[in-house]
Amino acid sequence: MIGASGFIGGNLFRALLARREDVIGTVFSGSPWRLAGVSALNTAFMNLHDPNSVRALLNRVKPKVIFHCAAFGAYSFENDADRIHHTNYISLVKLLESLDHRELNAFIHAGSSSEYGFNAAGPAEDDRLSPNSHYAVSKAAASLALAYHGKARGLPVCNLRLYSVYGPYEDSSRLMPVLCEHAVRGCLPPFAPANTARDFVYIDDVIEAFLLAAAHMGPDLAGESFNIGTGEKTTLGNLAALAGKVFDIQEEPRFTPSAGRSWDMEQWYANPAKAERLLGWRPRTPLAQGLISCRDWWREHLRHAQFQELTKKTHARKSKNSLTAIIACYRDEEAIPIMHERLVAVFNKIGVEYEIIFVDDCSPDNGRERIREISAADPHVLGISHSRNFGSQAAFRSGMELASKEACVLLDGDLQDPPEIIEQFVEKWRQGADVVYGRRVKREMPFWLDLCYKGFYRIFAMLSEVAIPKDAGDFSLIDRSVMQWILQCEERDFFLRGIRAYVGFNQVGVDYVRPERMFGRSTNNWIRNIGWAKKAIFSFSRTPLHMLTFLGGLAFAGSVGLALASVIIRLLAPESTPKGMTFLSLLIMLFGSATLLGLGLLGEYLGKVFEEAKARPPFIRKHFIMHGRIKPADARPIQARDDQ
């Protein structure tokens, strides 16, 4: 469901979710208010303007049916011509090209009656298109592209030319929401000229048209366009009179000649005969019934929302204004509620849209239940439970695959990564950084242990073939564009802070003091820390192999030199030649230990190759936790990685 945060897409998305679970709605720049209460499992970020973003999501989801409702320019205040054409036409063509060799059952596109432009009075689908605005041109071009891909290239695509759709979740700047909001207050709004005619079709009927088009898709429908309207011409004078009657409002309606969009036509209504003949579709909701349903929905919705806030006109969504927090949890039962409380406080303070993903990495405590309790009270919270302990790196990756916001923030669940630092991360991000990492200038631990950590980072920086920031852990903010490339790195032995540096982009650090663990004891020990050091070095450095080669060459040169020296001494001073077993024993021990060291280093690299060659999944999800419920993860295989 492309464009799930829009009016048409949001209603269709909810209707699909009511029928089945394997539905994914894409979000990009739309307001999230229409998706309130929808699980993050069912949403995914996709930027239609970015081929990498589109390809990554198609590869992960492998959709059989696509409903495309993303558009720009339908509102009079959306007048960026370049964005109109890129969103409505150019990105659509690129998307269709990317679908050419995929298994697809149906692709249903939300077109517009604006395609007819000047020819707006009851046209048939094969009548001349005469667009009269940039928006109309882009949608007309899109319908022709769909016709080409359907008729000439056999893609199962069709185009629904929607007329004046109204219903729940419509932008509050539009006529019908304004009318319903005034009706709740017992009055009528000003209307455009009374003789202006429109074809009002209720959203439930439009949803039925989308579903019928997908169900009936076949060679006969491929590339076709269908008018989706009632075929009834309703003037605004008639609408005002009907509204006064059904809402019992005695006020005389007022009509304003200057209202409306510059490209609006006076007579604008559908000829839906083709949709009825080929799809079996006909509108079922009379205008009076639709008005009452719409008014009742707005009355209920406005109990907890401000009408003026529900429009893109005056509250356009800011870029870089949404975050996904991903928390890797192991033995963090007591810290989880505090982490949630502090994260929510930070997100509310900086005013960003957010979701919080807790990843329970098969913790032996009651962390999963804590996550369930929090998710019951906060719909922004999603939980993932792994089948066993795969480690924090796998936990972060598991969460990143489900993140749907513009950037993600990675934190350890033990509160050693202070959530309050996120405010500084966001500031740097909005200034142009693609990655903002936390730099541990000091750790609340014994001096000698802190010195060991600092020493490792400096040694690692010298050995690594990639510039690795010193004293930087996993705590970081990662922009969506960077996250997509990180997820394309398929290492099973995943070392996130190294991969993060490897992909590049604009990266900056923020200094902070890393506190002690708030509850319990750390699961890290010297053996684990040595393992982390080996993972880092052998994943991002071939220097040990170069050193081994150098030592081998040095030993060979030394052996040749020693042999020559022995011969010369034997010839010149026979009595001075070394005697006995001591000298031979030392040489054997030297070369034996060097051989074992070399075999060990080679074994480490071969072990990593062996792990990658087995291609086992880096993690296995056992449960999803949302809205206070724990669901088996196998109910949602569509969200798994390709190799799971």
GINOR-V97455 format. One record per backbone hydrogen bond with DSSP energy under -0.5 kcal/mol. NH is the residue of the N-H (numbers start at 1). CO is the residue of the C=O. E is the energy in kcal/mol with one decimal. If there is no record, write none. Layout:
NH/CO/E  NH/CO/E
//
This chain:
2/67/-2.8  4/1/-0.6  4/26/-2.1  5/26/-0.5  6/3/-1.4  10/6/-2.4  11/7/-1.8  12/8/-2.5  13/9/-2.9  14/10/-2.1  15/11/-2.1  16/12/-2.4  17/13/-2.5  18/14/-1.6  19/15/-0.6  19/16/-1.2  20/16/-2.0  23/21/-2.1  25/42/-3.4  26/1/-2.6  27/44/-1.9  34/31/-0.6  35/32/-1.8  36/33/-1.0  38/35/-2.4  42/39/-1.6  43/40/-1.3  44/25/-2.2  45/403/-0.6  46/27/-2.1  48/46/-0.7  50/47/-2.1  51/49/-0.6  54/50/-2.1  55/51/-2.8  56/52/-2.4  57/53/-1.8  58/54/-2.4  59/55/-2.5  60/56/-1.6  61/57/-2.9  62/58/-2.2  66/106/-2.4  68/66/-0.5  68/108/-3.0  69/2/-2.7  69/67/-0.7  78/75/-1.9  79/77/-1.1  81/79/-1.1  84/80/-2.4  85/81/-2.3  86/82/-2.2  87/83/-2.6  88/84/-2.5  89/85/-1.8  90/85/-2.4  91/86/-2.6  93/89/-2.5  94/90/-2.1  95/91/-2.1  96/92/-2.8  97/93/-2.3  98/94/-1.8  99/95/-0.9  99/96/-0.6  100/97/-1.1  102/99/-1.7  104/102/-0.8  105/64/-3.4  106/64/-1.4  107/156/-2.2  108/66/-2.7  109/107/-0.6  109/158/-2.5  110/68/-2.9  111/109/-1.2  111/160/-2.2  113/162/-2.4  115/112/-1.7  116/113/-1.6  117/114/-1.0  118/130/-2.5  119/116/-2.4  120/118/-1.0  122/120/-1.3  122/269/-2.0  127/124/-1.9  130/116/-0.9  137/133/-2.7  138/134/-2.6  139/135/-2.3  140/136/-2.6  141/137/-2.6  142/138/-1.9  143/139/-2.1  144/140/-1.9  145/141/-2.2  146/142/-2.3  147/143/-2.1  148/144/-2.3  149/145/-2.4  150/146/-2.3  151/147/-3.0  152/148/-2.2  153/148/-1.1  155/149/-2.8  157/155/-2.1  158/107/-1.9  159/224/-2.7  160/109/-2.8  161/159/-0.6  161/226/-3.4  162/111/-0.7  162/160/-1.1  163/228/-1.8  164/199/-1.6  165/163/-1.8  166/201/-1.7  170/167/-1.1  172/310/-2.4  174/171/-2.1  178/174/-2.0  179/175/-2.7  180/176/-2.7  181/177/-2.7  182/178/-2.3  183/179/-2.2  184/180/-2.1  185/181/-1.1  186/183/-1.2  187/182/-2.4  191/254/-3.0  196/193/-1.7  197/266/-3.8  198/234/-2.6  200/198/-0.6  201/164/-2.1  203/166/-2.1  205/202/-0.8  206/202/-1.6  207/203/-2.5  208/204/-1.8  209/205/-1.7  210/206/-2.0  211/207/-2.3  212/208/-2.6  213/209/-2.3  214/210/-2.0  215/211/-2.4  216/212/-2.5  217/214/-0.7  221/218/-1.2  222/218/-1.5  223/157/-3.9  224/221/-2.4  226/159/-2.4  228/161/-2.8  228/226/-0.5  229/227/-0.7  234/198/-2.8  234/232/-0.8  235/233/-0.6  236/196/-2.1  237/194/-2.4  239/235/-2.5  240/236/-2.5  241/237/-2.0  242/238/-2.6  243/239/-2.8  244/240/-2.3  245/241/-1.6  246/242/-2.9  247/243/-2.3  248/245/-0.6  249/244/-2.3  250/248/-0.5  254/189/-0.5  256/191/-4.6  257/255/-0.6  259/256/-1.5  264/261/-1.3  268/197/-1.0  268/266/-0.6  269/120/-1.6  271/123/-0.5  276/272/-1.8  277/273/-2.2  278/274/-2.8  279/275/-1.7  280/275/-0.7  280/276/-0.6  281/275/-1.6  286/284/-0.7  290/286/-2.6  291/287/-2.5  292/288/-1.9  293/289/-2.5  294/290/-2.6  295/291/-2.8  296/292/-2.6  297/293/-2.1  298/294/-2.4  299/295/-2.4  300/296/-1.9  301/297/-2.8  302/298/-2.5  303/300/-1.3  304/301/-1.5  307/305/-0.5  309/306/-1.5  310/307/-1.4  315/311/-0.8  323/353/-2.5  324/407/-2.1  325/323/-0.5  325/355/-2.7  326/324/-0.5  326/409/-3.2  327/325/-0.5  327/357/-2.7  328/326/-0.5  328/411/-2.0  329/327/-0.6  329/359/-2.8  336/332/-1.9  337/333/-0.6  338/334/-0.6  339/335/-3.0  340/336/-2.5  341/337/-2.3  342/338/-2.6  343/339/-2.5  344/340/-2.5  345/341/-1.9  346/342/-2.1  347/343/-2.9  348/344/-2.6  349/345/-1.8  350/346/-2.2  351/347/-1.0  352/347/-1.7  353/321/-2.8  355/323/-1.6  356/380/-2.6  357/325/-3.6  358/356/-0.6  358/382/-2.4  359/327/-3.0  359/357/-0.5  360/358/-0.7  360/384/-3.3  361/329/-2.3  361/359/-0.9  362/360/-2.0  370/366/-1.6  371/367/-2.3  372/368/-2.1  373/369/-2.4  374/370/-2.1  375/371/-2.6  376/372/-1.6  377/373/-1.0  377/374/-0.6  378/374/-2.2  381/378/-1.8  382/356/-2.8  383/625/-3.1  384/358/-2.6  385/623/-2.7  386/360/-2.5  387/620/-2.5  390/388/-0.9  395/391/-1.8  396/392/-2.5  397/393/-1.9  398/394/-2.6  399/395/-2.0  400/396/-2.5  401/397/-1.9  402/399/-1.1  403/399/-0.8  403/400/-0.6  407/322/-0.6  408/478/-2.4  409/324/-2.9  410/476/-2.4  411/326/-2.4  413/328/-2.4  415/412/-1.0  418/416/-0.8  421/418/-1.8  422/419/-1.9  423/420/-1.0  424/421/-0.9  425/421/-1.8  426/422/-2.8  427/423/-1.7  428/424/-2.1  429/425/-2.5  430/426/-2.7  431/427/-1.0  432/429/-1.5  433/428/-2.1  434/506/-2.6  435/506/-2.0  436/477/-2.6  437/508/-2.2  438/475/-2.8  439/510/-3.1  440/438/-0.6  440/471/-3.1  441/439/-1.3  441/512/-1.6  442/512/-0.8  444/514/-2.5  445/443/-2.0  450/446/-2.3  451/447/-2.3  452/448/-1.5  453/449/-2.1  454/450/-2.4  455/451/-2.4  456/452/-2.4  457/453/-2.2  458/454/-1.7  459/455/-2.3  460/456/-3.3  461/457/-2.1  462/458/-1.6  463/459/-2.1  464/460/-2.8  465/540/-2.5  468/466/-0.8  469/467/-0.5  472/469/-0.9  473/438/-0.9  473/471/-0.5  476/410/-0.9  477/436/-3.0  478/408/-3.0  479/434/-2.7  480/406/-2.6  482/479/-0.6  483/479/-2.7  484/480/-2.1  485/481/-0.8  486/482/-2.3  487/483/-2.4  488/484/-0.7  489/486/-1.4  490/488/-0.7  494/492/-1.7  496/494/-0.6  498/495/-0.8  499/495/-2.3  500/496/-3.3  501/497/-1.1  502/498/-2.4  503/499/-2.1  504/500/-0.5  504/501/-0.7  507/505/-0.8  508/435/-2.4  510/437/-2.3  512/439/-2.2  514/442/-2.7  514/512/-0.6  515/513/-0.7  518/414/-1.4  529/525/-2.9  530/526/-2.2  531/527/-2.0  532/528/-2.5  533/529/-2.2  534/530/-2.5  535/531/-2.6  536/532/-2.4  537/533/-2.6  538/534/-2.8  539/535/-1.1  540/536/-1.4  541/537/-1.0  545/542/-0.5  546/542/-2.2  547/543/-3.1  548/544/-2.2  549/545/-2.5  550/546/-2.4  551/547/-3.0  552/548/-2.5  553/549/-2.4  554/550/-2.7  555/551/-3.0  556/552/-2.5  557/553/-2.6  558/554/-2.7  559/555/-2.7  560/556/-2.6  561/557/-2.6  562/558/-2.8  563/559/-2.6  564/560/-2.6  565/561/-2.6  566/562/-2.4  567/563/-2.3  568/564/-2.6  569/565/-2.7  570/566/-2.4  571/567/-2.1  572/568/-2.7  573/569/-2.9  576/573/-2.0  577/574/-1.1  584/580/-0.5  585/581/-3.0  586/582/-2.2  587/583/-2.0  588/584/-2.5  589/585/-2.7  590/586/-2.4  591/587/-2.6  592/588/-2.6  593/589/-2.5  594/590/-2.0  595/591/-2.1  596/592/-2.4  597/593/-2.5  598/594/-2.3  599/595/-2.8  600/596/-2.5  601/597/-2.4  602/598/-2.6  603/599/-2.5  604/600/-2.0  605/601/-1.8  606/602/-2.8  607/603/-2.6  608/604/-1.7  609/605/-2.1  610/606/-2.6  611/607/-2.3  612/608/-2.3  613/609/-2.5  614/610/-1.6  615/611/-0.8  615/612/-0.7  616/611/-0.5  622/385/-3.5  623/385/-1.8  624/631/-2.8  625/383/-2.9  626/629/-2.4  627/381/-0.5  629/626/-2.5  631/624/-3.3  631/629/-0.6  633/622/-2.6  635/632/-1.5  636/633/-2.2  637/634/-0.6  639/636/-1.6  640/637/-1.7  644/641/-1.9
//
